[in-house]
Amino acid sequence: MTSKAANPSALGSLGFGMTTVLFSIVNAGFFHFNAMLVGMALFLGGAGQIIAGLLSYKNKNTFGFTSYTMFGLYWLVVVTLNLFPVLNLAASSETLFMGFYFLLWTAFTVALFIRTLKMDKFTSFIFGTVVILFSFIALYTFTQIQIIGILSGWVGILCGSSAMISGFKVILDN
């Protein structure tokens, strides 16, 4: 009797996708930042993806380990960047410095995207939209041009929805 381990990419893709959709709805201008987003970023986007990354490591999946763990940590940093100033634990980050933060994430995601070109087309599409998303967020942060921020929201909704579909596919195929 052989045991088959669960595929952690369902958790990772859904954690990334659902959190990205909700944050992107805010960026698109429909709602404001609130406690629900903090909870999603901490537990589903953050902890959920880190768990998926660690399970991917155990399965010897370097791409899954790196992408899920890094994006899980990204969400924990987002919460920290938003809450620490409110709690008077650290000063707010300067806008220009935040632009460089998002630029680094863009560069990281470009590297992941290049790797996905050897994978299935849908995964390449998802990571391509993540590159566009981070590019728009970085550009908005540098320029403060409102329409770019709104466009980042719409790209994020597409990106997150695509990641959710990928997660649902893993569940339905197993």
DRENNUFI-365355 format. One line per 3 residues: number of its first residue (from 1); their letters; for each residue x, y, z of N, C-alpha, C. Coordinates in steps of 0.001 Angstrom, whole numbers, plus 524288, in hexadecimal, padded with zeros to 5 digits. Atoms other than C-alpha are relative to their C-alpha. Example, Ala and Ser with C-alpha at 12.3 -4.5 7.8 and 13.67 -1.06 7.14 Angstrom:
# DRENNUFI-365355
1> AS> 8037A 7FB5A 80000 8300C 7EE6C 81E78 80384 804B0 80000  7FCCC 7FB5A 7FFC4 83566 7FBDC 81BE4 7FCFE 80442 802DA $
# end
This chain:
# DRENNUFI-365355
1> MTS> 80352 7FB6E 80000 80000 80000 80000 80386 804DA 80000  7FCF6 7FB30 8003E 805C7 80D02 7FC02 7FC8D 80499 8017E  802FB 7FB5C 7FE9A 801AA 819F1 80199 80167 80463 7FC3B $
4> KAA> 7FF38 7FBA3 80392 7FFF6 8259E 7F8BC 7FF72 8050E 80319  80028 7FB04 7FD35 80350 832D8 7FE7B 7FC7F 803D2 7FD1A  80340 7FBED 80254 7FA16 83E22 7FC28 80370 803DA 7FD02 $
7> NPS> 7FD37 7FC20 80315 7FE17 84835 7F214 7FF62 80556 802AA  80069 7FB10 7FD30 8014C 854C0 7F99C 7FEE2 804B2 7FC79  800E4 7FB87 80377 7FF94 85D30 7ED81 7FA57 801E2 80024 $
10> ALG> 8056B 7FE31 7FF6A 7F0D7 85D95 7EFC2 7FFB8 80426 8044D  7FFED 7FC43 7FBAB 7F2F1 86450 7FCE3 802FD 804EE 7FE82  7FCD1 7FB7E 80171 7FDA5 86D18 7F794 7FD5F 80378 7FC06 $
13> SLG> 80290 7FCF0 8041D 7F635 8713C 7EB76 7FB1B 802B7 801FD  804B2 7FD8B 7FDD1 7E997 873AF 7F2D2 80167 80436 803FB  7FE4B 7FC05 7FC48 7F0B8 87AF7 7FDA3 801C5 804F3 7FD3F $
16> FGM> 7FE34 7FB83 80301 7F76C 883BC 7F3CF 7FB6C 80295 7FD2B  80430 7FDEE 80343 7EB85 88529 7EB0F 7FBD5 802EC 80301  80433 7FD88 7FD0B 7E12C 88833 7F52F 801D1 80508 80298 $
19> TTV> 7FDF1 7FB4C 7FD7C 7E9C3 891E4 7FC7A 80102 80440 7FBF4  7FEE8 7FC34 80425 7EE03 89875 7EFD5 7FAFA 8026E 7FDED  804FF 7FDDF 801E6 7DFF5 899D9 7EB1E 7FDED 80414 803D1 $
22> LFS> 80232 7FC55 7FC35 7DBAD 8A060 7F7BE 80328 8050C 80057  7FCD0 7FB3B 7FFE7 7E730 8A9CA 7F852 7FF57 80313 7FAF6  80089 7FD5B 80512 7E561 8ACD1 7E9E2 7FABF 802B8 7FF7C $
25> IVN> 8050E 7FD51 7FFEE 7D709 8B014 7EBE2 80093 80546 802BA  7FEDB 7FB0C 7FD4F 7DBFE 8BA73 7F551 80303 8039F 7FC56  7FCEA 7FCC0 80398 7E62E 8BF3B 7EB7D 7FCAF 80222 7FB84 $
28> AGF> 8036E 7FE3B 8043D 7DB98 8C012 7E10D 7FC2F 80434 801D9  8031F 7FBB9 7FDF0 7D45C 8C96C 7EA19 7FA9F 7FE8B 80203  8053B 80199 7FE55 7C894 8C160 7EE67 7FF44 80029 805EB $
31> FHF> 8004A 8001C 7FA4B 7CBA9 8C04C 7FCF5 804F5 80269 80239  7FB6F 7FDE4 7FD51 7D55D 8C554 8070F 802B7 7FBA8 80301  7FCEC 8039D 7FCD9 7E016 8BE29 80E57 7FD4A 7FF3E 8053B $
34> NAM> 802B3 80106 7FB19 7DA4F 8B777 81A50 80213 7FB08 80297  7FE36 80477 7FCE1 7DBDF 8ACA5 82472 7FF8A 7FAD4 7FD0F  80093 804DA 802FA 7D6E9 8A21A 81B2B 804CA 7FF0F 7FC9D $
37> LVG> 7FB56 80084 8033E 7E274 8A4D0 8123A 804BD 7FE76 80343  7FBB2 8016A 7FC83 7EBDA 8A402 81DA4 7FFBD 7FA2C 80138  800AC 8058D 7FEDE 7E647 896BF 82143 8014F 7FC90 7FB59 $
40> MAL> 7FEBE 80302 804BE 7E6F4 891D7 81343 805DF 7FFEB 7FF03  7FA63 7FFAA 8011A 7F4EE 89699 811AC 8032B 7FCDF 80402  7FD1E 802E0 7FBFA 7F969 890C8 81E9D 7FF55 7FA1C 7FF7A $
43> FLG> 8010A 8058F 7FF71 7F2DA 883A7 81E1B 7FFA5 7FD09 7FAD6  80076 802E1 804E8 7EF53 87FCC 81038 8047C 8015B 7FC51  7FBC0 7FE70 80377 7F8CE 887C4 80806 80552 7FF08 8026C $
46> GAG> 7FB05 800AA 7FD56 8039F 88714 81230 800F1 7FA6B 801BA  7FF0E 8052F 7FDBE 80300 87AC1 81A6B 7FE8C 7FB99 7FC40  801A6 8041D 8039F 7FB82 872C4 81057 803FF 7FEFC 7FBC3 $
49> QII> 7FC1F 800BA 80422 80579 87530 805B5 80534 7FE08 80220  7FB2D 80202 7FDAD 810E9 872E4 80ED5 7FF8A 7FA23 800F8  800E5 8059D 7FF48 80B0E 865B4 81274 80068 7FD2F 7FAC4 $
52> AGL> 7FFB2 80260 80536 80946 862A4 803F7 805A9 7FFCE 7FE14  7FA85 7FFE8 80191 81756 866B3 80182 80333 7FBDF 802C3  7FD13 803ED 7FD0E 81CA2 85E12 80C47 7FE9C 7FA79 7FE48 $
55> LSY> 8018A 8051E 80201 814C1 85290 8075A 8023D 7FF11 7FA8C  7FD89 80077 8052A 819EB 85547 7F9A9 805C1 7FE9F 8009E  7FA8E 8014A 7FEDE 827A6 854D6 7FF4C 80086 7FA2E 80126 $
58> KNK> 7FFEA 80587 7FE98 824B6 84795 80525 7FF4A 7FC94 7FB27  800DB 802D9 804E9 82031 84346 7F79A 80450 80100 7FC01  7FB85 7FEC4 80363 82D2B 8482A 7F1E1 7FE83 8037B 7FB5E $
61> NTF> 801CC 7FC5B 80406 8261C 852CF 7EA0C 8023F 80565 8014D  7FD53 7FB15 7FED5 82F98 85E48 7EA51 7FCC4 804B2 7FE51  8032F 7FBA3 801D4 826B7 86715 7E23B 7FB77 80104 803B8 $
64> GFT> 80462 7FF63 7FC64 81AEA 864A8 7EAF9 801CA 801E4 80554  7FDE2 7FE56 7FAF7 82325 865FA 7F73F 80148 805D5 7FFEE  7FE44 7FA90 8003E 828FE 872E5 7F2F4 7FB72 803BB 7FF1E $
67> SYT> 80437 7FC55 80149 81CEA 8791B 7ECF5 7FC03 80060 8046E  803F5 7FFBA 7FBDC 8131E 8755C 7F788 80228 8025E 80501  7FDBF 7FDEB 7FB2B 81C3A 87831 802E7 8010F 805D6 7FF81 $
70> MFG> 7FED8 7FA6E 800BC 820C8 8853B 7FD60 7FAFF 80349 7FFD6  804D1 7FCF7 80033 812F8 889C7 7FA2C 7FD26 7FFDC 80540  80224 8001E 7FAB8 80E6E 8853B 80797 802A2 80408 80376 $
73> LYW> 7FD1B 7FC0E 7FD05 81914 88D81 80DA2 7FEAF 80580 7FE1A  8019F 7FAED 8021D 8152D 898AD 80484 7FB27 801F2 802E4  804D2 7FE53 7FD72 8079B 898E0 80A9C 800EE 8016D 805B7 $
76> LVV> 7FECA 7FE9B 7FA93 80D40 898DD 8185D 802AE 80554 80045  7FD7A 7FADF 80033 815CF 8A476 814B2 7FBF2 80441 7FEE9  80416 7FC24 80125 809F0 8AB8B 80EF8 7FD0B 80165 804FA $
79> VTL> 802B4 7FEEE 7FB0F 802F4 8AA1B 81C03 80380 80346 80389  7FC55 7FD19 7FCBA 80F0D 8AECD 82337 80071 805B0 7FE40  7FF80 7FAB3 80212 81075 8BAA2 81A43 7FB38 80358 80133 $
82> NLF> 804CD 7FD1B 7FEF0 80257 8BE68 81CC4 7FED8 800A8 805D7  8016F 7FFCF 7FA7C 8010E 8BB54 82B47 8040E 80296 80380  7FC06 7FDDF 7FC80 80E18 8BF40 83135 7FF87 805E6 800B1 $
85> PVL> 800A6 7FA56 7FF2F 80C1D 8CDD4 82E96 7FB2E 8014F 80355  804CC 7FF0F 7FD06 7FE3E 8CD43 83419 800D8 7FECA 805C4  7FEE6 80195 7FA9E 8033E 8C66C 84052 804AB 802EA 80256 $
88> NLA> 7FB71 7FCF5 7FE5A 80E90 8D02A 84169 804C4 7FC9F 80125  7FB77 80366 7FF6B 81868 8C520 84029 80454 80161 7FC21  7FC30 7FE3F 803EB 81F2D 8CB0B 83443 7FD7A 8045D 7FCD8 $
91> ASS> 801F9 7FBC9 8035F 81DFC 8D6DC 82B7B 7FE03 7FDBF 7FADD  801D2 80188 80531 81691 8D5CE 81EB2 80488 80039 7FC2B  7FBEB 8000F 80404 81F2C 8D263 8132B 7FF2D 80481 7FC3D $
94> ETL> 80051 7FBC4 803CB 82249 8DD74 809E7 7FDFA 7FDDB 7FAD3  80271 801AE 804DE 81ABA 8DCC0 7FD27 80404 7FE28 7FC08  7FBFE 80180 803C4 826E2 8DC57 7F4AF 80280 7FAC9 80180 $
97> FMG> 7FDB8 804DD 7FE25 82CA6 8D183 7FD18 7FC43 7FB70 7FF01  803EB 80408 8011F 81FEB 8C9CF 7FBB4 80000 7FEA0 7FA30  7FF98 80116 80598 82131 8CB3D 7ECF9 80456 7FC20 7FEDC $
100> FYF> 7FBB2 803AB 800BF 82E49 8C45A 7EDBD 7FEB0 7FA9C 8022C  801DD 804FB 7FDD2 82829 8B9D4 7F64D 7FCEE 7FD01 7FBD1  8031E 80297 80408 81E3E 8B6EA 7EB9E 80331 7FED3 7FB1B $
103> LLW> 7FC88 8010C 80460 828C9 8B7CC 7E142 8031F 7FAF9 800F1  7FD4D 804E0 7FEB4 83058 8AD06 7E848 7FC6A 7FB4B 7FF48  803B4 80447 800B8 82427 8A4A7 7E86F 7FEED 7FF0B 7FA36 $
106> TAF> 8009C 8009A 805AE 8227D 8A73B 7D9EA 80485 7FCCB 7FDD3  7FB61 802D1 801E8 8306D 8A28A 7D760 7FFCE 7FA3E 8019C  8007F 80567 7FE2E 82E4E 89659 7DFB2 7FC07 7FD05 7FCBA $
109> TVA> 8042E 80299 802EB 821BC 89340 7D885 80183 7FF2A 7FA4D  7FE0B 800D3 80552 82849 89512 7CB3E 8032E 7FAF6 7FFCF  7FCEB 804D1 7FFD7 831DC 88A54 7CF2A 7FC74 7FB33 80043 $
112> LFI> 803BD 8045B 7FFBF 82686 88171 7D2E4 7FD3E 7FF49 7FAC9  802B6 80044 80501 81F76 884D3 7C651 8036B 7FD4E 7FBE0  7FC78 80275 803C8 82B62 88106 7BE3B 80012 7FA1B 800CF $
115> RTL> 80019 805A7 7FEE7 82B63 873C4 7C504 7FADE 7FD8F 7FE2E  8050A 80245 8018F 81CE2 871EF 7C212 7FFA3 7FF18 7FA1F  80024 800D6 805AA 81FD3 87299 7B381 80144 7FA5E 7FE9A $
118> KMD> 7FEF6 80598 800BD 82467 86474 7B518 7FBA6 7FCB2 80267  8045F 802AC 7FD79 8179D 86113 7BBE5 7FB2F 80093 7FC81  804C8 7FF88 8031E 8096E 86117 7B76B 7FEA8 805BD 7FEFF $
121> KFT> 8014E 7FAAC 801C6 803D3 86D16 7B088 7FCCB 802FD 80411  80346 7FD47 7FC36 7F9F2 8701D 7BB38 80342 80223 80489  7FC81 7FE20 7FBE1 80481 8710C 7C5A6 8031B 804B4 7FE0C $
124> SFI> 7FD42 7FB7E 8024A 80C1A 87A10 7BC86 7FC6E 804C1 7FFD9  803C0 7FBA9 80015 7FFD7 88256 7BAF0 7FF73 80263 8056D  8009D 7FE0F 7FAA4 7FE0F 88352 7C9AC 804BD 8034B 8018D $
127> FGT> 7FB54 7FD29 7FE5E 80C17 88757 7CC14 800FC 804C7 7FC8C  7FFB6 7FB5B 8034F 80BB8 8908E 7C06F 7FC9B 80460 80227  80362 7FBFD 7FDBB 8004A 8978D 7C6C5 80229 801F5 80535 $
130> VVI> 7FD93 7FE2D 7FB27 807AD 897F3 7D3BA 80445 80405 7FEC2  7FC01 7FC38 801A7 812F4 89EC3 7CCA7 7FD73 80538 7FEA4  802BF 7FB2A 80176 8096D 8A8A2 7C6D1 7FDD0 802AA 804DD $
133> LFS> 80232 7FDE1 7FB29 802D9 8AA5E 7D413 80428 802E8 80324  7FBE7 7FD64 7FCFA 80F76 8AD56 7DB52 8023B 804AD 7FD14  7FE1A 7FB8D 80318 813F0 8B611 7D023 7FC62 804AD 800A3 $
136> FIA> 803C8 7FBC3 7FF5E 8076D 8BE0F 7D112 80022 8023E 80588  7FFD3 7FE16 7FA9C 8081F 8BEC0 7DFE8 804EB 80349 800D3  7FB25 7FCFC 7FF81 8164F 8C344 7DF2F 7FF79 8053A 7FD31 $
139> LYT> 8009C 7FB27 80302 81326 8CD33 7D499 7FC49 803C8 802C3  803AA 7FCAF 7FD19 8077F 8D23C 7DC4F 802AA 80259 804D2  7FD6C 7FE23 7FB4B 80FB3 8D337 7E89C 803E3 80457 7FEBD $
142> FTQ> 7FC42 7FBF3 80199 81A2E 8DB01 7E178 7FD49 804FB 7FE10  8025F 7FB74 802A1 810C4 8E3EF 7DA03 7FB3F 80239 802CA  804E4 7FE83 7FD6F 80465 8E45B 7E263 7FBC3 80189 7FC11 $
145> IQI> 8040C 7FF13 803F5 7FC73 8E4D5 7D5B9 7FB91 7FC2A 80112  80467 80323 7FE1B 7EF21 8DFF4 7DA2A 7FE4B 7FBB7 7FC3D  801E2 803E5 803C5 7EB4C 8D8E3 7CDA5 80391 7FB32 7FFE0 $
148> IGI> 7FC63 80474 7FFD9 7F785 8D063 7CEAF 7FEC7 7FC90 804B7  80190 802F7 7FB62 7F381 8CC61 7DC6D 7FB03 7FCEF 7FF14  804ED 802A7 80137 7E5D9 8C926 7D7B5 800EF 7FB7F 7FC35 $
151> LSG> 7FEB8 80434 803B0 7EB50 8C15B 7CC44 802B4 7FB74 802BE  7FD7F 8043E 7FD0F 7F3D5 8B9CA 7D5C9 7FBE2 7FCAD 802B2  8043F 802EB 7FD90 7E752 8B60F 7DCC1 7FD6B 7FC40 7FC3C $
154> WVG> 80288 8035F 803E7 7E119 8B0C0 7D064 80394 7FB8F 7FE46  7FC44 80424 8015C 7ED76 8A95B 7CC9C 80059 7FC0F 8047B  7FFCD 80375 7FB79 7EE02 8A3E8 7DA6E 7FB37 7FC7D 80074 $
157> ILC> 804C0 80342 7FFEC 7DFF2 89F33 7D99E 80089 7FB98 7FC07  7FF0D 8040A 803FF 7E360 897F8 7CCF6 80416 7FC1D 801E1  7FBB1 80345 7FE1A 7F002 892CC 7D2CE 7FE20 7FC60 80459 $
160> GSS> 801DB 8031D 7FB9D 7E9DE 88E3F 7DF87 7FBDD 7FC10 7FE6F  80409 803A0 801DF 7DE25 88842 7D8AB 80278 7FB75 7FD09  7FD49 8041C 802EA 7E754 880BF 7CFBC 802B0 7FC36 803BC $
163> AMI> 7FD7C 8035F 7FC18 7EEF5 87BA8 7DB74 7FBEE 7FCA3 802C6  8042C 80308 7FD8B 7E221 87787 7E1C1 7FE41 7FB91 7FC76  8017B 8041A 803BB 7DE50 87014 7D577 80410 7FBA3 80010 $
166> SGF> 7FBD5 803E6 7FFC2 7EB81 86942 7D605 7FF6D 7FC9E 804EC  800D3 802F1 7FB2C 7E8F9 8656B 7E427 7FB47 7FC71 7FFB8  804B7 8033A 8009E 7DB3F 8609B 7E110 80115 7FB53 7FC79 $
169> KVI> 7FEB5 8043B 803AB 7E0C2 85893 7D5C4 802EC 7FB9D 802C8  7FD15 803F8 7FD11 7EA33 851AB 7DEF4 7FC3F 7FCD2 80354  803C8 802BB 7FCB7 7DEFF 84E5C 7E82E 7FC9A 7FC5E 7FCB5 $
172> LDN> 8039A 8030F 8033E 7D61A 84999 7DD45 802BD 7FB7C 7FD23  7FD1B 80415 802C6 7E0C5 84197 7D699 80208 7FBB7 80393  7FDF9 803F2 7FC51 7E4A6 83A28 7E2EE 7FBB3 7FD12 802B2 $
# end
